[in-house]
Amino acid sequence: MNSGAGAKRDSYTHGFMNAAPITVTLPDGSTREVPQGTTAGELASQIGRRLGRDAIAAVINGEPRDLDVPIEADAEVSIVTPASDDGRHVLRHSTAHVLAQAVTRLFPGAKFSIGPAIENGFYYDFDLPGGATFTDDDLARISKEMDSIVAADQPFERVEMGADAALETFADQPYKCEIIERVRAADADGLDAGEVSNPDIISAYRNSEQFIDMCVGPHVPSTGRLGHFALQRTSGAYWRGDESRRMLQRIYGTAWESAEALQQHLHQLEEAAKRDHRRLATELDLLSFPSEIGGGLAVWHPRGAVVRSIMEDYSRRRHIDGGYQFVYTPHLANGRLFETSGHLDYYRDGMYPPMEMDNGTYYMKPMNCPMHCLVYRSRQRSYRELPLRLFELGNVYRYERAGTLHGLMRIRGFTQDDSHIFCTPEQLADEVASLLDFVLSVLRAFGFDEFTFNLSTKDPAKYVGSDEIWDEATSALRSALDRHGVQYGIKDGDAAFYGPKIDIDVRDAIGRSWQLSTIQADFNNPERFGLEYVGADNARHRPIMLHRALFGSIERFFGVLLEHYAGALPTWLAPVQVRVLPVASVHEEHARVVADRLRSASVRVDAVDATDALGKRIRAAKLEKLPYVLVIGDDDVAANTVGVNPRGGDVERDVPLDSFVEAITSEIASSTQAALTA
């Protein structure tokens, strides 16, 4: 720790030696008495020498704070260390400041805008003189300059000021001044996280005489606590994400608590690049995104359509077995429907622009739920019909900004395996618990076995319905999770505008987490659409509505599957399960007989004639990641056998054709049945 940071802590303790004691409650529930004014850093050192050495920030009464902040009254305190989610967030945001400092050193006149920590890293946006852009060589220079800033062990010092003083401090930084003006105008809506916490006070951090950056903090005590970072790439980014504003230059980076953690992450990124579903979709001829159609809209090629059909058929079968009833709804609707549902008030920016027709204004539907409400409302319902489970493979359309599109993971037109369950309050807990079982069984069927659960609560700035309704819905989901015996996190303010939700994330083959399935409780749409049922008491009651998607969307789930399996889909899902290769042209006729035999057993098979050398054709089949390649030569024609070349296995010669057919059909049937009963 540098002397500047230590001196700053000493200044806080001066005068508090004889202060009255206060009680600090630690995360494990234990308490500790310390003098009033003890800093979080001093508390960490009192708890343990190693904790004092590792600490980089603290959380005091739920608020992230710097280590040199004095604790003035009884408080709940947790110490933040680097190898934690909170710690990595602090490391990454602090590293983003160092990035901005390095860029302004190397590019005089550069303007910097915002630089938040993001999942696994950080970025910062810059406006370079003369509209210049960053090059790979620039990234190397910037990284070297950041190393020198880290080596200087500069203390991060917090500064607080009013708006006028902040405007003076950042007079040469127009993007910071715009943020300050918006704060002063009490226009905090839409400000990015980390820009401002109190409209009356602008906070900033200085880590040298030459560099200061506006930020709510906290930060590491000094730049010497950083260093395990890598600058990864650059891109263009519109200021405020607004395509009408200036294009800035964004630098992405990653930062970790140790060299080992950094290298592990970089290795994972290398593996992820090999598994990129966009590349695999092209190489395996599964689908494409023709520019003539427009961004974020995919066309499925025959092979991709085969896999999609299997997924959809599987979904239909599982829903039939689960007591769901199928419905179909149109792709667009009159705007009055989305006024009733609340989408026009709360989701308009995510919808395609309206179409003016002769009898009204129409929108492409962003969700299926309003139309399912109309199906329910089409006639009087009795409590005896509940729970009523409606299911649709429904196409929806959402306008995503061009810069956010990412293959199948972020797309504008997609298909949801969408279900809406209408139930009584008494049925809610059982129904959610049953849905959790249903979701997990489907995810396991496709090869996922590690799950993370999160409960998302109300966004105070964006919701419909009363607080009482939200409390009731949130409590019901929490109760179902508790009853199910799973551990779960809380995502405050992350719910949809109409109700709280449970998100289920899966971990893929290289350790990445993907949010796929969702269960949402909705007390609001039944109210807004006037949904009722007649109870056993012959009175009218309001049902509860549950929104539920298992795949999330067919497209995104397919993309995740491709990356999870690196394109080598299991045999039951593979678009081509077997390829038959004749050694020479004289074996082609028998190869077609073998293919026909497999096809009659419902195996997806093709045969490639001996136009090219056998080795070249085998390599091509391997690149296509086919589960099985069968080779037919003279002996095989004579004995009705095949040479079996399995993906990832050893070649086996002289296998009787009937034996292979029996083995592969048994494998497919077993996998399919296991998926249906997972």
Buried (B, 14 or more C-beta within 10 A) or exposed (E): BBEBBBEBBEEBBEEBEEBEEBEBBBEEEEEBEBBBBBBBBBBBBBBEEEBBEBBBBBBBEEEBBBBBBBBEEBBBBBBBBBEBEBBBBBBBBBBBBBBBBBBBBEBEEBBBBBBBBBEBBBBBBBBBEEEEEBEEEBBEBBBEBBBEBBEEBBBBBBBEBEBEBBBEBBEEBBBBBBBBEBBBEEEBEEBEEBBBBEBEBBBBBBBBEEBBBBBBBBBBBBBBBBBBBBBBEBBEBBBBEEEEEBBBBBBBBBBBBEEEBBEEBBEBBEBBEEBBBBBBBBEBEBBBBEEEEEEBBBEBBEBBBBBBEBBBEBBBEBBEEBEBEEBEBEEBBBBEBBBBBBBBEBBBEBBBEBEEEEEEBBBBBBBBBBBBBBBBBEEEBEBEEBBBBBBBBBBBBBBBBEBEBBBBBBBBBBBBBBBBBBBBEEBBBEBBBBBBEBBBBBBBBBBBEEBBBBBBBBBEEEBBBEEEBBEBBBEBBBBBBEEBEBEBEEBEEBBBBBBBBBBBBBBBEBEBEBBBBBBBBBBBBBBBBEBBBBBEEEEEBBBBBBBBBBBBBBBBBBBBBBBBBBBBBBBBBBBBBBBBBBBEEEBBEBBBBBBEBBBEEEBBBBBBBBEEEBEEBBEBBEEBBBBBBBBBBEEBBEEEBBBBBBBEEEEEEEBEBEEBBEEBBEBBEEBBEEBBEE
